[in-house]
């Protein structure tokens, strides 16, 4: 029975009436037999979850994947953009291949200085005739042209003017990794963020992380909340305060990185205070403090998402999670038992088909060995071994009884085993010795048939 595809790689944060939607693409793009990545279907569901959103934040950390899926995602974003929705993309780690093409549909692209975009021409493989290969090569060329046109359009919007031919020339060099500065130069990004400091990680900690130490909440590194919309300036003018970009480029308060430039944590009272608030050694380095703060932020967001998903708070939310965990464990145990049963059934069916093929002389020893290795490999890899059984059953349904004589078809009604066109009785002693050394199994079968016929 077909099951509905569920992907957990698209994370969205929005309510149906929300005016802002965040979509995180942190996986390969596209679905295959080996990978269950992000699809345009997942993307469409994410967009439909917030039909009134006027802003979309796209978070990308992906090695790429199927370019047609990226086109589908991009065209969905383009449709929203045509209706006045602002799209801002953030490269959280890498946007490679099809993921970098997806960025071309965003109004703004923001890249921290330690991230990359990777560009290359379309790739793929095909089996078939020479005509099939030629047709596929033409399709790859046309797809590369479309990709280059997308990059060129993005570059033109940013006033950089890189052409389709410029990008095709770049493709010809192979995989090209662009850091933030290079992506801006090519017109594929708008803003570069410096490496985040402790202060940048504490922006939204004060009000959202109830478990955070009070000393950490009160630290001068914590950014203060922005003034509400339609505030009044010192001159009495009413104006809307724009929402600050997250994460901030330069947080308020002294710079931990600048302070540490003059000395280590032992000479920096501010870092000592932060380390103490985080229950870290006083001489802990800034990177350790950053990791601790990021963990606090993540825990706070997980708690919020949990309460939203289960529709409960406190002990009720924990009870719901325990119930879900128990149900999942039971489901996993059942799935394991079903998998074992499938393997047992497949092995029984395979051995029966293998025996039938040998008894009906529709399998040569070499073919039997091939199917046995194929079946064992499927079991070892955890794949569906029943497919190998089906392949073998299909082969036996069309195969005719044969002699084991490469290059020479069996005569009508001749089902005897032969080696190099000769039956066992026709083989000279030296030929029998050579057959035994080359294929002991075939030698035993031919000798058994000969002995049976001469009883």
C-alpha positions in Angstrom: 0.0 0.0 0.0 1.5 3.4 -0.9 2.2 5.6 2.0 2.1 9.4 2.1 5.6 10.9 2.0 6.6 12.8 5.1 9.7 15.0 5.2 11.1 16.4 8.4 13.8 18.4 6.6 11.6 21.4 5.9 11.2 23.3 9.2 8.7 26.1 9.2 7.8 28.5 11.9 4.5 30.3 11.4 0.8 30.3 12.2 -1.8 30.5 9.4 -2.3 34.2 10.2 1.4 35.0 10.7 2.9 37.8 8.6 6.3 36.2 8.6 7.4 32.7 7.6 10.7 30.9 8.1 11.6 27.9 5.9 14.8 26.0 6.6 16.2 23.8 3.8 18.9 21.8 5.7 19.1 18.7 3.6 19.6 17.5 0.0 17.1 18.8 -2.5 15.0 16.1 -4.1 13.9 12.6 -3.2 15.5 9.4 -4.5 15.7 5.7 -3.7 18.7 6.4 -1.4 17.8 9.8 0.0 14.6 11.4 1.5 15.4 15.0 1.0 13.5 18.3 0.6 11.0 18.3 -2.3 9.0 21.1 -3.9 5.9 19.3 -2.5 7.3 20.0 1.0 8.0 23.5 0.0 4.5 24.1 -1.2 3.1 22.8 2.1 5.3 25.1 4.0 4.1 28.1 2.0 0.5 27.1 2.3 0.9 27.0 6.1 1.2 30.8 6.1 -0.9 32.2 3.2 -0.9 35.8 4.6 2.9 36.0 5.3 4.4 39.2 3.8 8.0 38.2 4.6 9.7 34.8 4.0 13.1 34.0 5.5 14.8 31.1 3.7 17.5 29.3 5.7 19.8 27.2 3.5 22.5 24.6 4.4 22.4 22.1 1.6 24.8 20.3 -0.7 22.3 20.6 -3.6 20.5 17.9 -5.4 17.9 17.7 -8.2 17.8 21.0 -10.1 14.2 20.5 -11.3 13.1 20.4 -7.6 15.0 23.6 -7.0 13.2 25.1 -10.0 9.9 24.1 -8.5 10.8 25.7 -5.1 12.1 28.8 -6.8 9.0 29.3 -9.0 6.8 29.0 -5.9 8.9 31.7 -4.3 8.7 33.8 -7.5 4.9 33.5 -7.4 4.8 34.9 -3.8 7.3 37.6 -4.7 5.0 38.7 -7.6 2.3 39.2 -5.0 4.4 41.6 -2.9 6.1 39.1 -0.5 9.7 39.9 0.5 12.1 37.0 0.4 15.4 37.1 2.3 17.7 34.1 2.1 20.4 33.2 4.7 23.3 30.8 3.9 23.8 29.0 7.2 26.6 26.7 6.1 26.8 26.1 2.3 24.5 26.5 -0.6 25.9 24.2 -3.2 24.7 23.2 -6.7 20.9 23.3 -6.9 20.8 25.1 -3.5 22.8 28.0 -4.8 20.4 28.2 -7.8 17.5 28.4 -5.3 19.1 31.6 -3.9 18.6 33.4 -7.2 14.9 33.7 -6.4 15.5 35.7 -3.2 15.4 39.5 -3.0 18.3 39.6 -0.6 21.0 37.0 0.2 22.9 37.2 3.4 26.1 35.2 4.0 28.3 34.9 7.1 32.0 35.2 6.1 32.6 31.5 6.8 30.0 30.2 4.4 30.1 29.3 0.7 28.0 29.1 -2.5 29.1 26.4 -4.9 28.3 26.6 -8.6 28.7 24.1 -11.4 27.0 23.0 -14.6 24.3 20.4 -14.7 25.3 16.8 -14.2 23.7 13.5 -14.7 24.0 10.0 -16.2 22.1 7.9 -18.6 22.0 4.4 -20.0 20.9 3.5 -23.5 21.7 3.8 -27.1 24.1 6.4 -28.7 21.0 8.4 -29.5 19.8 8.3 -25.9 23.2 9.6 -24.7 23.3 12.4 -27.4 19.7 13.5 -26.4 20.7 13.5 -22.7 23.8 15.5 -23.4 21.7 18.2 -25.1 19.3 18.2 -22.2 22.3 18.8 -19.8 23.5 21.7 -22.0 20.0 23.3 -22.0 19.7 22.9 -18.3 23.1 24.5 -17.7 22.0 27.4 -19.9 18.9 27.9 -17.7 21.0 27.8 -14.6 23.4 30.3 -16.0 20.5 32.6 -17.0 19.2 32.5 -13.4 22.5 33.5 -12.0 22.9 36.3 -14.6 19.4 37.6 -13.8 20.3 37.7 -10.1 23.6 39.5 -10.9 21.8 42.1 -13.1 19.3 42.9 -10.2 22.3 43.7 -8.0 23.9 45.9 -10.6 26.9 43.6 -11.1 26.2 42.8 -14.8 27.7 39.3 -15.0 26.3 37.6 -18.1 25.1 34.2 -18.9 28.4 33.6 -20.8 30.4 34.7 -17.8 28.7 32.0 -15.7 29.0 29.3 -18.4 32.8 30.1 -18.5 32.8 29.7 -14.7 31.1 26.4 -15.1 33.7 25.2 -17.5 36.3 25.4 -14.7 34.5 22.8 -12.7 33.1 23.2 -9.1 33.5 26.9 -8.1 33.3 27.9 -4.4 32.4 31.5 -3.7 32.8 33.0 -0.2 30.7 35.9 0.8 33.0 38.6 -0.7 33.2 36.7 -4.0 29.5 36.0 -4.1 28.8 39.7 -3.6 31.3 40.5 -6.4 29.5 38.2 -8.8 26.1 39.6 -7.8 24.8 36.5 -6.0 24.7 37.9 -2.5 24.0 41.3 -0.9 25.5 41.2 2.6 28.4 39.7 4.5 28.1 38.9 8.2 31.2 38.8 10.3 31.7 35.7 12.5 29.1 35.9 15.3 30.4 36.9 18.8 28.9 36.0 22.1 26.8 39.1 22.1 25.2 38.3 18.8 24.1 34.9 20.2 22.3 36.5 23.2 20.0 38.7 21.2 16.7 36.9 22.0 17.8 35.0 25.1 16.5 37.4 27.8 12.8 36.9 27.4 12.5 33.5 25.7 14.9 31.3 27.7 13.4 31.0 31.2 16.1 28.6 32.3 18.9 31.0 31.5 20.9 32.2 34.5 19.8 35.7 35.7 23.4 36.9 35.5 23.5 36.0 31.8 20.2 37.7 31.1 21.4 40.9 32.7 24.8 40.9 31.0 25.6 44.0 28.9 26.1 41.7 26.0 22.4 41.0 25.7 20.7 43.2 23.1 17.8 45.3 24.4 14.4 44.8 22.8 13.7 47.1 19.9 11.3 50.0 20.5 7.7 49.1 19.5 6.3 50.3 16.2 5.1 53.8 15.8 7.3 55.1 18.6 8.0 58.8 19.1 11.4 60.4 18.5 13.0 63.0 20.7 11.7 65.6 18.2 8.1 64.3 18.7 8.0 62.7 15.2 6.0 59.5 14.9 7.8 56.8 12.9 7.9 53.0 12.6 11.0 51.4 13.9 12.3 48.7 11.5 12.8 45.3 12.8 16.5 44.6 13.3 18.1 42.0 11.0 18.8 38.7 12.8 21.4 37.8 13.5 22.8 41.3 14.1 26.0 42.3 12.5 27.3 44.3 15.4 25.6 43.8 18.7 25.4 46.6 21.3 27.9 46.6 24.1 31.6 46.1 24.0 33.1 43.6 21.5 34.4 40.5 23.1 36.5 39.8 20.1 38.1 43.3 20.4 38.7 42.9 24.1 40.3 39.5 23.7 42.6 40.9 21.0 44.5 42.7 23.7 44.7 39.6 26.0 43.2 36.3 26.9 40.1 35.6 29.0 42.0 36.0 32.3 42.6 39.7 31.4 39.0 40.3 30.3 36.5 40.8 33.3 33.6 40.8 30.9 34.4 37.3 29.6 34.9 36.1 33.2 31.4 37.3 34.1 29.9 35.6 31.1 31.8 32.3 31.8 30.7 32.4 35.4 27.0 33.0 34.4 27.3 30.0 32.0 28.9 27.8 34.7 32.1 27.6 32.6 35.7 27.9 33.8 36.7 31.5 34.1 39.4 31.1 31.5 37.2 29.4 29.0 37.7 30.8 25.5 35.0 32.8 23.6 34.2 29.9 21.3 33.3 27.7 24.2 30.9 30.4 25.6 29.4 30.8 22.1 28.6 27.1 22.0 27.0 27.2 25.4 24.8 30.1 24.6 23.8 28.6 21.3 22.7 25.4 23.2 20.6 27.6 25.6 18.9 29.3 22.6 18.3 26.0 20.9 16.7 24.5 24.0 14.4 27.5 24.4 13.2 27.2 20.8 12.7 23.5 21.2 10.5 24.1 24.2 8.4 26.6 22.3 8.0 24.4 19.3 7.1 21.4 21.6 4.4 23.4 23.4 3.0 24.6 20.0 2.9 21.2 18.5 1.3 19.3 21.3 -1.0 22.1 22.4 0.0 21.9 26.0 2.4 23.4 28.5 4.4 22.2 31.5 3.8 18.7 32.8 1.1 18.1 30.2 3.5 18.8 27.4 6.1 16.4 28.9 3.4 13.7 29.3 2.4 14.1 25.6 6.1 13.7 24.6 6.5 10.6 26.7 3.4 9.1 25.1 4.7 9.9 21.6 8.1 8.3 22.6 6.4 5.2 23.8 4.3 4.9 20.7 7.4 5.4 18.5 9.3 2.7 20.4 6.5 0.2 19.9 6.3 1.2 16.2 10.0 0.7 15.8 9.9 -2.8 17.5 7.0 -3.8 15.2 8.9 -2.5 12.1 12.0 -4.5 13.2 9.9 -7.7 13.4 8.2 -7.1 10.1 11.7 -6.5 8.5 12.9 -9.8 9.9 9.8 -11.6 8.6 10.4 -10.1 5.2 14.0 -11.3 5.1 12.9 -14.8 6.1 10.2 -15.0 3.5 12.5 -13.6 0.8 15.2 -16.1 1.6 12.7 -19.0 1.5 11.3 -17.8 -1.9 14.8 -17.2 -3.3 16.1 -20.7 -2.4 13.0 -22.2 -3.9 13.4 -20.3 -7.1 17.1 -21.1 -7.2 16.4 -24.8 -6.8 13.7 -24.7 -9.5 16.1 -23.0 -11.9 18.7 -25.6 -11.4 16.3 -28.6 -11.7 14.8 -27.2 -14.9 18.3 -26.4 -16.2 17.4 -22.8 -16.7 20.3 -21.5 -14.6 24.0 -22.1 -15.3 26.2 -22.3 -12.3 27.6 -18.8 -13.2 24.0 -17.4 -13.3 23.1 -19.0 -10.0 26.2 -17.6 -8.4 25.4 -14.1 -9.7 21.9 -14.2 -8.3 23.1 -15.6 -5.0 25.7 -12.7 -4.6 23.0 -10.2 -5.6 20.6 -11.5 -3.0 23.3 -11.6 -0.2 24.3 -8.0 -1.1 20.7 -6.8 -0.8 20.3 -8.5 2.6 23.6 -7.0 3.9 22.6 -3.5 2.7 19.2 -3.7 4.3 17.5 -3.4 0.9 14.4 -5.1 -0.3 15.6 -8.6 -1.2 12.2 -9.5 -2.6 13.2 -7.5 -5.7 16.0 -10.0 -6.3 13.5 -12.9 -6.0 11.2 -11.2 -8.5 14.1 -10.6 -10.9 15.1 -14.3 -10.7 11.4 -15.5 -11.0 11.0 -13.3 -14.1 14.2 -14.7 -15.6 13.1 -18.2 -15.1 9.7 -17.5 -16.6 11.3 -16.6 -20.0 14.5 -18.7 -20.0 14.6 -21.9 -21.9 16.4 -25.1 -20.8 20.0 -24.7 -21.9 23.3 -26.4 -22.2 26.3 -24.6 -20.6 28.0 -23.8 -23.8 28.9 -20.1 -24.2 28.3 -18.9 -27.8 26.3 -22.0 -28.9 22.6 -22.2 -28.3 21.1 -25.5 -27.2 19.6 -27.7 -29.8 15.9 -28.4 -29.7 15.2 -30.9 -26.9 18.9 -30.9 -25.9 19.0 -30.1 -22.2 22.3 -31.9 -21.4 25.1 -29.9 -19.8 28.1 -29.2 -22.1 31.4 -27.5 -21.7 32.9 -25.9 -24.8 30.4 -27.8 -27.0 31.2 -31.2 -25.6 29.3 -33.5 -23.2 31.1 -35.2 -20.4 31.5 -38.4 -22.4 33.1 -36.5 -25.2 35.7 -34.8 -23.0 39.3 -36.1 -23.1 40.8 -36.8 -19.6 42.9 -33.6 -19.9 39.8 -31.6 -20.7 38.0 -33.1 -17.8 40.9 -32.1 -15.5 40.8 -28.6 -17.0 37.0 -28.3 -16.5 37.3 -29.4 -12.8 40.0 -26.8 -12.1 38.0 -24.0 -13.8 34.5 -24.8 -12.6 34.2 -27.5 -10.0 30.5 -27.2 -9.7 29.8 -27.6 -13.4 32.3 -30.6 -13.5 30.3 -32.3 -10.7 26.9 -31.7 -12.4 28.2 -33.1 -15.8 29.8 -36.1 -14.2 26.7 -36.8 -12.2 24.5 -36.7 -15.3 27.0 -38.9 -17.2 27.1 -41.5 -14.4 23.3 -41.5 -14.2 23.0 -42.1 -17.9 25.5 -45.0 -17.9 24.1 -47.0 -15.0 
